Amino acid sequence: MHTTAQPRFLVTGASGELGALVIEELVRSVPSAEIAALVRDPERGAAHRLKALGVQLRTGDYDHPETLDAAFAGTERLLFISSNATEGRVAQHCKVVEAAARAGVSLVAYTSVLHADTSRLSLAADHWETEAALRASGLPFVILRNSWYTENYTARIPVALEHHTLIGAAGDGRIASAARADYAAAAAVVLTSSENPTGRVFELAGDEIYTLSELAAEISRQSGQDVAYRNLDKIAYEQALLGANVPEELAALLADSDAGAAEGALFDDSRQLSALIGRPTTPLATSVAQALRSH
């Protein structure tokens, strides 16, 4: 959908789950004509839903920097949502940073991972390298270090109910996850802020801190079925995921993240996320209820 106005805000990865939620947040406070959504294919995914919101669709691909120059043209504030690729992600990200610099973007907000500079999560290294590329670029930037999505855990509920067991490898690790909608709200606040957030690094995590045993107890409470948490080591958990037909790369990521959670990689009690969005983050009980309704 083309508009006569030049969009000021651009969200990459807009047809993904987080990106689409950010667009929905933005249109509540910014005229849709000022918003552009970067998608790889305007005919797939959430693109049609985005178009219905009145935002401009721009086609671009992290692997093809020649597509990014036209897509980034005129952008003032860019939300750079990290790639979900497991290989070559840093190379992709560097192409985005370079294109943003060529376009003269006045602020880049990048979705990193919680405590990227010290995290033992395997995926943190790519994010830390991307943060370094942003710092070296000379671009004004702000870093949104997101903790885990609660949906990554509530997606396990149907299988947990089927087997009366929630499996994982997080032990008694304390987890401060938040709903995707909470992170989307934070990104929209930063993009539209009248204050200059340049150079800030936000450690974003949920207000409520829980273990997977406590998640299992909440599932039991709401479903009326007994669900127990069974802790596995990292390798056994990954093998269990593979046995449940979880794709190999995703199984490795989930197992690594749970093992990291056991060592505190998903814990943060600074409440920067709720302070940024001006409300409490979504309670675990609410996320569980939503998952059970959709089950």
C-alpha positions in Angstrom: 0.0 0.0 0.0 1.6 3.3 -1.1 0.9 6.6 0.7 1.8 10.1 -0.2 3.5 10.7 3.2 7.1 9.6 3.8 7.2 7.1 6.7 9.4 8.1 9.6 9.4 4.8 11.4 10.5 1.5 9.9 10.2 -1.9 11.6 12.2 -4.8 10.1 11.0 -8.4 10.4 7.6 -6.9 10.5 5.8 -10.1 9.4 7.2 -12.0 12.3 5.3 -12.3 15.6 7.2 -9.6 17.5 7.4 -7.2 14.5 3.7 -7.4 13.8 2.9 -6.7 17.5 5.2 -3.6 17.3 3.4 -2.3 14.3 0.1 -2.8 16.1 1.5 -0.8 19.1 2.8 2.0 16.9 -0.5 2.6 15.0 -2.1 3.4 18.4 0.1 6.4 18.9 1.4 7.4 15.4 -0.5 8.0 12.1 -0.2 4.8 10.0 1.1 6.9 7.1 4.3 7.5 9.2 5.0 3.8 9.6 6.7 1.4 7.2 7.0 -2.4 7.7 9.9 -4.3 6.2 8.9 -7.7 4.9 10.6 -10.3 2.7 7.4 -11.2 0.9 4.4 -8.8 0.9 2.1 -11.7 0.0 2.9 -14.0 2.9 2.8 -14.1 6.7 1.3 -11.2 8.5 1.8 -8.8 5.5 -1.9 -8.6 4.7 -2.7 -7.8 8.3 -0.1 -5.1 8.3 -1.4 -3.7 5.0 -4.9 -3.5 6.5 -3.5 -1.3 9.3 -2.6 1.3 6.7 1.2 1.1 7.0 3.5 1.1 4.0 5.0 -2.3 3.1 8.6 -2.2 2.0 10.3 -5.3 0.7 13.8 -6.1 1.9 16.0 -9.1 2.8 18.9 -9.1 5.3 20.8 -11.4 2.8 20.4 -8.9 0.0 21.7 -5.5 1.0 20.8 -4.0 -2.3 17.1 -4.3 -1.3 17.7 -2.5 2.0 18.9 0.8 0.5 15.5 1.5 -1.1 13.7 0.1 1.9 15.5 2.3 4.4 15.3 5.5 2.4 13.8 8.4 4.4 13.7 6.4 7.6 14.3 8.5 10.8 13.9 5.8 13.4 14.5 2.1 12.7 13.6 -0.9 14.8 16.1 -3.5 13.8 14.7 -6.9 14.9 17.3 -9.5 15.0 17.4 -12.3 12.4 16.2 -15.8 13.4 18.9 -17.4 11.3 21.2 -19.8 13.2 24.1 -19.4 10.8 25.4 -16.3 9.2 23.4 -14.1 11.5 26.2 -11.6 12.3 26.9 -11.2 8.6 23.2 -10.4 8.0 23.1 -8.0 10.8 26.2 -6.1 9.6 24.5 -5.6 6.2 21.5 -4.0 8.0 23.8 -1.7 10.1 25.7 -0.7 6.9 22.5 0.0 5.1 21.1 2.1 8.0 24.3 4.1 8.0 24.1 4.7 4.2 20.4 5.8 4.7 21.4 8.3 7.4 19.0 6.8 9.9 18.8 9.0 13.0 18.2 6.2 15.5 18.5 2.5 15.4 16.8 0.4 18.1 18.2 -3.2 18.1 16.6 -6.2 19.7 19.4 -8.0 21.5 19.3 -10.6 24.3 19.3 -10.1 28.1 22.8 -9.4 29.4 24.4 -10.0 26.0 27.8 -8.9 27.2 28.0 -11.5 30.0 25.4 -14.2 29.1 26.4 -17.8 28.7 23.6 -18.4 26.2 25.1 -19.5 22.9 22.9 -17.1 21.0 24.3 -14.1 23.0 27.6 -14.0 21.1 25.8 -13.0 17.8 23.9 -10.3 19.6 27.1 -9.0 21.3 28.9 -8.8 18.0 26.0 -6.9 16.5 26.0 -4.4 19.3 29.7 -3.9 18.7 29.0 -3.3 15.0 26.4 -0.7 15.9 28.9 1.0 18.2 31.6 1.0 15.5 29.2 2.3 12.8 28.8 5.8 14.3 25.0 5.5 14.1 22.9 6.7 17.0 21.5 3.6 18.6 19.6 2.1 21.6 19.9 -1.5 22.6 16.8 -3.5 23.8 18.1 -6.6 25.5 15.1 -8.8 25.6 14.8 -11.8 28.0 12.9 -14.9 27.0 9.4 -14.8 25.6 6.9 -16.4 28.0 5.3 -17.9 24.9 8.4 -20.1 24.5 7.3 -21.9 27.6 3.5 -21.7 27.3 3.8 -23.3 23.9 4.8 -26.5 25.7 1.5 -26.7 27.6 -0.4 -29.0 25.2 2.3 -31.6 25.4 2.6 -31.1 29.2 -1.1 -31.8 29.6 -1.0 -34.8 27.3 1.8 -36.4 29.4 1.1 -34.8 32.7 4.7 -33.7 32.7 6.5 -30.5 31.8 10.1 -31.4 30.8 13.0 -29.0 30.7 16.6 -28.5 31.7 16.4 -25.3 33.7 16.5 -27.0 37.1 15.6 -24.4 39.8 16.8 -21.5 37.6 14.8 -18.3 38.2 13.3 -17.0 34.9 12.1 -13.5 34.3 10.3 -13.9 31.0 7.7 -11.5 29.6 5.1 -11.8 26.9 5.9 -10.7 23.3 3.4 -8.0 23.7 5.4 -6.5 26.5 8.6 -6.3 24.5 6.6 -4.9 21.5 5.2 -2.2 23.7 8.7 -1.3 24.9 10.0 -1.1 21.4 7.2 1.2 20.4 7.8 3.5 23.4 11.5 3.8 22.5 10.8 4.5 18.8 8.3 7.2 19.5 10.0 8.8 22.6 10.3 12.5 22.5 13.4 12.1 24.7 16.7 11.1 23.0 17.5 7.5 24.1 20.7 7.3 22.1 23.4 5.1 23.7 21.0 3.6 26.3 21.0 -0.2 26.9 17.8 -1.6 28.4 17.9 -4.9 30.2 14.2 -6.0 29.6 12.7 -8.8 31.6 9.4 -9.6 33.3 8.4 -8.5 36.7 7.4 -12.0 37.8 10.2 -14.5 38.5 9.4 -18.2 38.4 11.0 -21.6 38.0 9.7 -24.3 35.7 8.4 -26.2 38.7 6.2 -23.2 39.5 5.1 -23.0 35.9 4.0 -26.6 36.1 2.1 -25.9 39.3 0.3 -23.0 37.6 -0.6 -25.2 34.6 -2.0 -27.7 37.1 -3.9 -25.1 39.0 -5.6 -23.6 35.9 -6.2 -26.8 34.0 -7.3 -29.0 36.9 -4.8 -31.7 35.8 -1.7 -32.8 37.6 1.3 -31.6 35.7 4.8 -32.2 37.3 8.1 -30.7 36.2 10.7 -33.2 35.2 14.2 -31.9 35.0 16.6 -33.4 32.4 20.2 -32.6 31.6 20.8 -30.5 28.5 21.6 -33.4 26.2 18.6 -35.5 27.3 16.3 -32.6 26.9 17.5 -31.9 23.4 17.1 -35.5 22.5 13.5 -35.4 23.9 12.7 -32.4 21.8 14.1 -34.1 18.7 12.0 -37.2 19.5 8.9 -34.9 19.6 9.8 -33.7 16.0 11.1 -30.3 17.0 13.5 -29.1 14.3 17.2 -29.8 15.1 18.3 -26.2 15.3 15.3 -25.2 17.4 15.8 -28.1 19.7 19.5 -27.2 20.2 18.5 -23.5 20.9 15.8 -24.5 23.5 18.0 -26.9 25.3 20.9 -24.4 25.5 18.6 -21.7 26.7 17.1 -24.0 29.4 20.6 -24.9 30.5 21.5 -21.2 30.6 18.4 -20.5 32.7 19.6 -23.1 35.2 22.7 -20.8 35.7 20.7 -17.6 35.9 20.9 -16.5 32.2 17.2 -15.6 32.1 17.1 -13.8 35.5 16.9 -10.1 35.9 15.0 -8.2 38.6 15.7 -4.6 37.6 12.1 -4.1 36.3 13.3 -1.9 33.5 10.7 -3.3 31.1 7.7 -2.4 33.3 9.2 1.0 34.0 9.6 1.6 30.2 6.1 0.6 29.3 4.5 2.3 32.3 2.6 -0.8 33.5 3.4 -4.2 35.0 4.5 -6.9 32.6 2.0 -9.7 31.7 1.6 -12.0 34.7 2.5 -15.7 34.2 -1.0 -16.7 35.2 -2.4 -14.6 32.3 0.0 -16.1 29.8 -0.9 -19.6 30.9 -4.7 -18.8 30.7 -4.3 -17.5 27.2 -2.4 -20.6 26.1 -5.0 -22.9 27.7 -7.8 -21.0 25.9 -6.1 -21.5 22.5 -5.4 -25.2 23.3 
